Amino acid sequence: MRLAEFYNATRNARKIILVDLGFLGDAIHTIPACWELHRHYPDAELHTVFAPVGAEVLALVPCVHRSWAWPRTRSLKDWRSDLRRWRELRQQHFDLALNFSGADRPLLITGFSGAPWRVAYPGDRRHIWARWLIPRWMSRQPRNQPVFEQRRRALAECGFSLAAPQFGLRVPDEALAAAARWVPPNAVHVSISASGPLKEWPLPHWISFARAVLTEFPDWRIVATGAATEREQTRLREFAAGVHHPRLVQVPPGGSVALLAAILSGCRLHVGADSGALHLAAALGVPCLAFFRDYEGTIEWAPTGSRHRILKRPCPCDINRYRQPVPACGFAGPARCLADISVTEALEAFRAVLRESAATTPG
């Protein structure tokens, strides 16, 4: 059977599982594919399997019947827990299993899901056993488009007729009520940290930027959030101490993804690093200003559209692009290329995002 005939052969599927094990950004970029699956199999239950933070995101997608959380740890005890989860999955009697990761563990979960129809997107590594587990494979899509579009185009290769992409997140009322205490009118959300220092604008730049915004917009507030890790919380405390302004609101750590979504949806715009919070803000339709190293693959993860602005600099130590064994600025050190983005340039982009947002907002 040709891959283009896959949808027609499976259109009677009543239970579908989509496996990835990705984190926040991966989950968000999977949402448009979830809506395509729902549109093509309107009577089917759609289940997803992601890392816990990714599962929290997909729990906010109305077309997802159940979002399974699968921790990405590797001890023997955790593998025993994996076996229990596998049994639970097989008891669901899935008709169809899809995989957008191509990584080893997600492929194993997909292959042993019990679904008779299985299809996957290839990862960076290929194993002989993968063909035994997954009989049908999508082809790799060009990387000059967002990840969510690559996944939709991979579905088109399987015979899907694509509609316009949508995210359609639904933020729970209780999360919106909880966020109200942190998000006053005319709020700007900032996320100053990312998964590592190489993706972060320098802290002194952030402090100067925040002071300038609070001075130029006297009726506005800045709402700052960060992950519960010690590194990010230390960075947030130093940021708050440096700005030292009553209109800076620092949200305590430990909140859910639903609460973060509620906070973001109540803000006028989001300013942040190349991180999961940026992807979530863009998916919610919040105008974004972001700072990016221009590494290989930037275009796949940067938000697109006139309402967003991306400030980026070429990264001379990009391992993949320039084939250097070790980045010149070190794996744990700051990105010197991002330090070249000045506060003045960021403020100009901030004003441009505001103008574009005002021009495109109805009424």
KETIGU-407090 format. One record per residue (C-alpha): residue in three letters; x negated, y negated, z negated. Coordinates in steps of 0.001 Angstrom, whole numbers, padded with zeros to 6 digits, always signed. Layout:
N
ALAXYZ ...
END
This chain:
363
MET+000000+000000+000000 ARG-001315-003438+000920 LEU-001668-005945-001927 ALA+000726-008324-000121 GLU+003464-005730-000631 PHE+002900-005499-004390 TYR+005792-007755-005399 ASN+008323-006019-003179 ALA+007238-002658-004576 THR+007614-003841-008200 ARG+010593-006198-008013 ASN+012709-003851-010159 ALA+010263-004095-013082 ARG+012043-004796-016361 LYS+009089-005113-018716 ILE+005858-006923-017802 ILE+002656-007452-019759 LEU+000004-010051-018911 VAL-003390-009496-020576 ASP-006221-012008-020917 LEU-007568-012354-024513 GLY-008540-015964-023722 PHE-008456-018923-026080 LEU-006539-022210-025913 GLY-007621-023417-022466 ASP-007265-019992-020841 ALA-003766-019601-022260 ILE-002646-023016-021036 HIS-003970-022339-017537 THR-001990-019083-017505 ILE+001383-020753-018190 PRO+002239-021656-014557 ALA+001616-018015-013598 CYS+003993-016967-016398 TRP+006730-019128-014899 GLU+006117-017574-011487 LEU+006475-014116-013012 HIS+009697-015186-014711 ARG+011044-016638-011470 HIS+010276-013490-009483 TYR+011417-011056-012208 PRO+014282-013029-013819 ASP+015727-010013-015639 ALA+012416-008733-016994 GLU+010837-009233-020413 LEU+007467-010961-020126 HIS+004868-010174-022809 THR+001380-011706-023075 VAL-001770-010575-024904 PHE-004249-013296-025906 ALA-006626-014200-028695 PRO-004679-015592-031691 VAL-004976-019277-030722 GLY-003979-018458-027142 ALA-001048-016425-028423 GLU+000118-019469-030410 VAL+000230-021498-027199 LEU+002162-018895-025244 ALA+004679-018599-028084 LEU+005729-022136-027061 VAL+006589-021024-023494 PRO+010314-020223-023204 CYS+009873-017609-020471 VAL+007520-015498-022652 HIS+009548-012892-024532 ARG+006735-011927-026907 SER+003221-013312-027363 TRP+000867-010680-028791 ALA-002189-011858-030751 TRP-005271-009663-030269 PRO-008359-010794-032253 ARG-011634-010789-030337 THR-013868-009061-032887 ARG-016001-005965-032411 SER-016509-004082-035692 LEU-015486-000426-036048 LYS-012646-001480-038346 ASP-011349-003860-035690 TRP-011495-001167-033026 ARG-009287+000954-035259 SER-006858-001957-035382 ASP-007107-002149-031598 LEU-006036+001483-031335 ARG-002981+000692-033459 ARG-002133-002242-031175 TRP-002596-000026-028134 ARG-000074+002436-029541 GLU+002370-000401-030153 LEU+001925-001634-026587 ARG+002455+001809-025087 GLN+005656+002180-027111 GLN+007012-000819-025194 HIS+007030+001238-021954 PHE+005869-001548-019650 ASP+006583-001218-015940 LEU+003938-003693-014759 ALA+000616-004930-016203 LEU-001399-007897-014914 ASN-004826-009103-015907 PHE-006374-012507-015103 SER-009554-012063-017129 GLY-011499-009241-015502 ALA-013569-008876-018699 ASP-014216-005426-020137 ARG-011924-005411-023152 PRO-008869-006962-021441 LEU-009309-004449-018601 LEU-009268-001587-021093 ILE-006098-002950-022698 THR-004486-003348-019275 GLY-005571+000077-018088 PHE-004275+001878-021172 SER-001087-000192-021494 GLY+000928+002662-020046 ALA+002296+000550-017178 PRO+002432+002542-013908 TRP+001814-000602-011833 ARG-001420-002418-012685 VAL-003251-005264-010950 ALA-006185-007431-012051 TYR-008262-010443-011091 PRO-011997-009625-010816 GLY-014392-010895-013470 ASP-018103-011590-013228 ARG-019052-007948-013824 ARG-017721-004907-011980 HIS-017806-001387-013373 ILE-017156+001933-011706 TRP-014566+002791-014359 ALA-012619-000427-013672 ARG-011311+000948-010371 TRP-010056+004014-012185 LEU-008200+001936-014763 ILE-006887-000716-012360 PRO-005905+000598-008912 ARG-005194-002801-007311 TRP-007313-005946-007379 MET-006669-009535-006378 SER-009475-011375-004589 ARG-011462-014185-006210 GLN-010038-017613-005414 PRO-012120-020672-004437 ARG-013348-022528-007503 ASN-012597-025971-006037 GLN-009147-025967-007678 PRO-007850-025807-011266 VAL-007848-022427-012965 PHE-004046-022418-013207 GLU-003853-022873-009434 GLN-006352-020065-008853 ARG-004112-017744-010857 ARG-001004-018805-008982 ARG-002759-018287-005631 ALA-003825-014830-006780 LEU-000143-014046-007352 ALA+000658-015345-003870 GLU-001811-012790-002557 CYS+000393-010158-004235 GLY+003422-011275-002229 PHE+004793-013998-004523 SER+006379-017073-002930 LEU+005108-019981-005010 ALA+007150-022922-006258 ALA+005694-026141-007691 PRO+003537-025424-010765 GLN+005101-026039-014148 PHE+004078-025765-017792 GLY+007387-026291-019577 LEU+006131-026057-023157 ARG+008826-026261-025826 VAL+007633-027770-029108 PRO+009670-026522-032109 ASP+011809-029079-033938 GLU+010130-028275-037247 ALA+006721-029068-035748 LEU+008022-032373-034368 ALA+009410-033250-037806 ALA+006090-032404-039477 ALA+004131-034435-036902 ALA+006249-037539-037512 ARG+004319-038294-040695 TRP+001050-038453-038759 VAL+002152-040117-035513 PRO+003363-043710-035814 PRO+004545-045726-032785 ASN+001814-046676-030284 ALA-000538-043899-031333 VAL-003627-042720-029440 HIS-004842-039210-030116 VAL-008593-038584-030187 SER-010366-035245-030255 ILE-014034-036024-030717 SER-015329-032449-030875 ALA-015473-029423-028595 SER-016699-025839-028751 GLY-020278-027091-028998 PRO-022434-030243-029049 LEU-023241-029994-025330 LYS-019634-030972-024543 GLU-019423-033899-026970 TRP-019758-037633-026485 PRO-022193-038980-029136 LEU-020631-039877-032469 PRO-021937-043503-032482 HIS-020211-044001-029108 TRP-016953-042675-030550 ILE-017169-044997-033543 SER-017803-048085-031396 PHE-015013-047071-029010 ALA-012466-046606-031806 ARG-013344-049940-033400 ALA-012956-051702-030049 VAL-009553-050100-029374 LEU-008236-051021-032835 THR-009446-054587-032360 GLU-008034-055012-028848 PHE-004684-053383-029692 PRO-003730-054638-033178 ASP-000372-052800-033221 TRP-001836-049422-032338 ARG-003042-046477-034420 ILE-005635-043810-033707 VAL-004767-040257-034754 ALA-007797-037960-035056 THR-007676-034161-035266 GLY-010238-031380-035272 ALA-010631-027664-035836 ALA-011003-026355-039384 THR-014678-025444-038878 GLU-017202-027113-041147 ARG-019071-028608-038184 GLU-016003-030310-036723 GLN-014713-031481-040094 THR-018105-032968-040968 ARG-018129-034762-037644 LEU-014605-036077-038285 ARG-015527-037329-041746 GLU-018532-039173-040338 PHE-016329-040636-037616 ALA-013743-041850-040131 ALA-016430-043327-042378 GLY-018022-045128-039440 VAL-014749-046583-038129 HIS-013518-047385-041662 HIS-010151-048801-040616 PRO-006670-048458-042155 ARG-005132-047777-038735 LEU-007210-044642-038253 VAL-005174-041576-039249 GLN-007106-038367-039940 VAL-004927-035241-039826 PRO-005923-032530-042351 PRO-007305-029302-040831 GLY-005551-025967-040675 GLY-002426-026926-038733 SER-000836-024716-036102 VAL-001050-025137-032342 ALA+002639-026082-032442 LEU+001824-028950-034832 LEU-001018-030134-032591 ALA+001354-030022-029612 ALA+003884-032071-031557 ILE+001229-034642-032507 LEU+000028-034902-028910 SER+003539-035237-027492 GLY+004167-038204-029788 CYS+001047-040113-028658 ARG+000737-042591-025813 LEU-002431-040968-024529 HIS-005178-038541-025429 VAL-008910-039297-025455 GLY-011275-036412-025956 ALA-014004-034016-025070 ASP-013885-031085-022670 SER-011878-028909-025059 GLY-008654-027009-025652 ALA-006921-030110-027009 LEU-007461-031785-023636 HIS-005810-028885-021776 LEU-002883-028920-024196 ALA-002394-032677-023820 ALA-002434-032436-020018 ALA+000054-029536-020084 LEU+002387-031655-022230 GLY+002230-034492-019697 VAL+000234-036819-021958 PRO-002120-039153-020008 CYS-005742-038230-020716 LEU-009193-039784-020759 ALA-011928-037173-021051 PHE-015713-036911-021086 PHE-017315-034150-019010 ARG-020774-032907-018220 ASP-020691-032368-014478 TYR-021547-028685-014768 GLU-020739-025973-012243 GLY-017005-025362-012613 THR-016035-028794-013982 ILE-013311-029181-011362 GLU-011665-025961-012568 TRP-011000-027316-016064 ALA-010607-031072-015643 PRO-007004-032372-015568 THR-005884-033669-012196 GLY-003559-036486-011165 SER-003538-040274-011178 ARG-002475-040479-014834 HIS-005789-039025-015999 ARG-009359-040330-015942 ILE-012451-038162-016144 LEU-015772-039771-017019 LYS-018633-037455-016136 ARG-022347-037406-015522 PRO-024503-034964-013550 CYS-026033-032390-015860 PRO-029651-031761-014813 CYS-029912-028825-017235 ASP-026865-026910-015968 ILE-028095-023309-016128 ASN-025884-021931-013364 ARG-026347-024747-010871 TYR-030039-025439-011322 ARG-031135-021942-012369 GLN-033021-023146-015424 PRO-033472-020473-018097 VAL-032877-022877-021004 PRO-031079-026253-020966 ALA-033465-029161-021354 CYS-031347-030550-024190 GLY-031048-027187-025966 PHE-028025-025036-026625 ALA-027238-026751-029934 GLY-028420-030271-029208 PRO-026452-033217-027820 ALA-025881-033633-024099 ARG-028105-036474-022982 CYS-026066-036855-019800 LEU-022899-037646-021819 ALA-024799-040257-023821 ASP-025174-042206-020550 ILE-021413-042876-020522 SER-021210-046248-022191 VAL-018526-047513-024542 THR-017812-050317-022081 GLU-017147-047800-019300 ALA-014897-045778-021604 LEU-012875-048860-022571 GLU-012381-049775-018911 ALA-011134-046260-018185 PHE-008901-046396-021269 ARG-007211-049562-019972 ALA-006834-047984-016528 VAL-005062-044953-018023 LEU-002714-047278-019903 ARG-001897-049243-016748 GLU-001256-046091-014717 SER+000863-044629-017486 ALA+002989-047769-017711 ALA+003426-047810-013927 THR+004591-044188-013754 THR+006801-044096-016864 PRO+010529-044311-015985 GLY+012289-047415-017246 
END
